[in-house]
Amino acid sequence: MGKWFVECFLVFVGYTTIYTFTLGFIYPMQKIIMPENSLLASLLFLPHGVRATAFFLFGLRAAFYLIPAHFAMWYISVHGADIKLDIFSPLVSILGCMIGYLIFLSVRNFLPKNVQDKGWLLVILIIILSAFFNSIGLSRLHSSANDLEYLLAYFWGDVLGGVIFLVLAMFTWRFLKNSNFS
C-alpha cells in the first residue's frame, strides 16, 4: 500500500503542478498570441508529458494514478478558470492515453534494440500514440461535428507539450543529479 500511495502522490503532484503552470502561464500566452483559438485545446499542453511518463514508469497502474489529478484539475479549470470542459474529459483523456500505451506495448518488442535502450525515445513514442487517441476522444467529446481543427489542435498540443515536458524533465534531472547540495 505504501508504494502505491507514493507513486499516486508523485503523479498527482507532478500532473497538478504542470497543469497549474500550463493554466496560469501557457493559456494566457496562447490567448494573447492567438485570441481566436479556443481554450479547450492548448497549443502546448505540458501535462501530456506527465501522463506519458507515468505510463512509462508505472505501466497500466498510471491510469488509476491519474484519475484524482485529472478530476482535481478538471474542477479547477471549470470552476476556477471558467473553461468549459465536459465532466467526462478526464476519463476520455486517461482512456485515450491508456489505449496509446497498450498499442505501444504491442509494438515495443518490434523496435530496433538501439531504440529499446533509449527510454526517452520510448516515452516520445508513448506521447505520440497516446496523443493520437486522446485527440480523437476529446475532439469527439467537445465538438459536435467531425472537426479536424479540434483533432489537430489536441494532437499537436499534446505532442509538443509532451516533448517539451520531457526535455525539461531530463534537464532538471541532470541538473539535480550533478548538483552538490552539501
N, C-alpha and C positions, 0 to 999 in steps of 0.2 A: 504494500500500500504506500510506503514511503517513497519508493522510486516513481510510482505512478503520479503521486502528488507533486513531486519536484519537477518532473517532465511537464505536467499540465501547467504548473505555475510558470515555468520558463516560457512556454508557448504563449500563455496568457499575457505575461509582461511584455514579451517581445512583440506580439501582434498589436496589443493596445498602444504600446509606445510608438511604434512605427505608424500605426493608423492615426494616432493623435498628431504626429508630425505632418503626415500627409493632409489631414483635415485642417490643421492650423496654418500650414505653410504652402503646400503644393496646390491645394484647391484655390486659395485666394490668388496665388500667382497665375493659375490657369484662368481664373475669372477675369483678371486684369488683361492678360495677353489675348485671350480668346473669349470675350464676353458672350458670344452667341452659342458657345458649346455648353451642353447640358452638364450639370454637376453629377449626373448619375454615373458617368464614365470618366474616370480620371485618366489623363494622358500619361501619367506617371504614378501608377499605383504600387508603391513600395511594399505594402503588406503582402502582396502576392509572393514576394521573395521569402517572407516568413512562412507562408503556407507550404511552399515547395521545399524549403529547408526542413521544416517539421516532418514532412512526409519522408524526406531522405534520411533523416536521423532516427525517426521513431516508427516508420512504417505506417501501417493502417491505423495504429493507435492515435496517430496525429489527427484523424478525423474527429475522434472524441475529444481530444485536447483542444481543438479549435472551436468547438461549439460554444463554450462560455465566452470566449474572446469575441467571436463573431456577433453573438447576440448583445454583448455589452456595447460594442461599437455601433451596432445597428441602432440600439436605443439612443445612444449619444448623437448619432448622425440625424436621426429622425426628430428627436425631441430637443436636442441642443443646437444643431446646426440647420435645422429645418430643411433637410434634404429628403425628398420623397422617395423612400425605398420600401419595397414590399416586405412584409413580415417574413416571407419565405426566402428572401435574398440570402441570408446566411446559410440556410440549408442547401440552396441551389449552388452556391459557391463551393461549399465543402464537398458536395456530391460531384460537381464538375472536376474539382481537384483530385478527388479520390479515383474517379474514372481515368483521368490522365495518369495518375500514379500506377493504377493497375495495368494500363497499357505499357507504361514504362517497364514494369516488372516483366511483362511478356516479351519485350524486345531487348532488354538489357543483356541477356546472355548471347545475343547475336552481334553485339557491338565488338569492334576490334579490342584486343587486350590493352593497347595503349590508351583507349578511351575509358575502358572499365577501371583503369588505375587512377584516373583523374576525377576525384569527387566533384570538383566544381563543374566539369563538363556534364556529369550525371545530373547535378542539380539544375543546370540550364536546360537539359532535356526534359526534366520534370516540369520546369517553369513553362516551357513551350507547350507540352502536351496538356498540362492542366489548364493553361490559359485558353487553349482551344475549346475545351469542353465547358469551362467556366463562361466564356464569351457566348457560346451557343445558349446555355441555360439562362444567363442574365439578360441577354438581348430578347429572348422569347418571353421572359417574365416582365420586363419593363417596357417593351414595345409592342403595340397592338398588331403591327404588320411585320413581315419579314424584312426588317430594316438592316441593310448591310452596313450602314454607317454606325449603328449601335454595336453590331457584332465586331467590326474592325476597331472601334474605339475601346471596347472592353479588352479585346485581344492584345492590341499594341500597348495599351496602358499596363496590362498585366505583365507582358513580356519585358517592356522597357523598365518598368518599376522593379520587377523581379531581378533582372540582370544588374541594375544599379544597386539594389539592396545587397545582392551577393558580393559585388565588388567592394562596397562599403564594409560589409561584414568581414571580408577577407583582410582588408587593410586594417581594420580595427583589431582583429585577432592577431595579425602580425605585429602591430604596434604594442599590444599588451604583452604578447609573448616575448618580445625583445626589450621591453622596458624593465628597468631595475628600480623597484619600489622599496629600496632599503631605507 
